[in-house]
């Protein structure tokens, strides 16, 4: 009888018998005959008891997870049959090699061969299920310098016991994919692209954040803050400063992309920065059963529940499902709002640049004013009624519900005192009247009558 998928012959004990055991346990089981040559002919063992001890010690000490419960031994006169059943905690692997092809074997025909990375992933899924963060990491040589620093900054410990509680270490003592994400060896990244203008074209700069998710998070925040410009305007004697984007909105958007992306896919989080907006694009659409509208109701179904819990413990997030609601609240005072777009495989959140919107509105108003001035220059002079400045304001009010002293200053390119004088003239002439409401404090609001 020749060797086949379920049969292996060994003339004598060799240390490599552990590979055959691993291969059978990871496949559909098999029998190893120790005391037969490659053709299956008897090759009597000299010392049955010693050989049995060597075999059992080798299997017990060198294979993970524990496979001994799936092995039986039959002792003959001059041979030993090692009967290996298919295991239930795949993949089994050589302790000194780890969860990689050099340590994981499967049966292929009459040979035991190293498993491919894809085969190892599939074996892990068979045992651990489809939930990425809970499955065992292929890389077990992990360090946690960045994670330890993050936990220490919050006066929290990150020892083996805490790692098991958080889900970074599985019940069999192996690092999970959650542990991999938080480790310094995390294979995912965040990529930034800064463009000139409002469309994809020439890059101003590119940047990629690597390492632990915590290190990526802090590097991403720092970079976004550097690109979040502060602009100043004046209301009378008061200087009003405003960032391009609400800082809290940037923070929430970045955390949302990090926590909720699909890490079972290899692509990076993409952050595109244009003159008028920032786009946060993460892999993985909405969880099954959710609609985009549900996000604004605070409904949460986290894809990475353990990861979200880690960020919650570190107080980076306040509660599940509230991040997008807060982002919208940060834009309550602005006319333009963030945009959420979802597909079956991606999620995009767009934050508008408030200073760009304001500048665009101002430039549009100035262009309109110039056109009005050009068209009316022949018709009007400063002594005519209504005055040119009055007509500009009246034209403005044909398209807008109200006007303020600040708006008059902008569209007429005059100072505060002259703007107030023009407004008073128009009120006295009965062209406009003071509104009965004041939606913005400290602003004199007028409405067309």
Buried (B, 14 or more C-beta within 10 A) or exposed (E): EEBEBBBBBBBBBBEEBBBBBBBBBBBEBBBBBBBBEEEEEBBEBEEBEEBBEBBBEBBEEBBBBEBEEBBEEEEBEEBBBBBBBEBEBBBBBBEEBBBBBEBBBBBEEBEBBBBEEEBBBEBBBEBBEEBBBBBBBBBBEBEBEBBBBBBEEEEEEBEEEBBBEBBBBBEEEBBBBBBBBBBBBBEBBBBBBBBEEEEEEEEEEEEEBBBBBBBBBBBBBEBBEEBBEEBEBEBBEEEEEBBBBBEEBBBBBBBBBBBBBBBBEEBBBBBBBBBBBBBBBBBBBBBEEBEEEBBEEEBBBBBBBBBBBBBBBBEBBEEBBBBBBBBBBBBEEBEBEBEBEBEEEBBBBBBBBBBBBBBBEBEEBEEBBEEBEEEBEEEBEEEEEBBBBBBBBBBBBEEEEBBBBBBBBBBBEBEBEBBBBBBEBBBEEEBBEEBEEEEEEEEBBBBBE
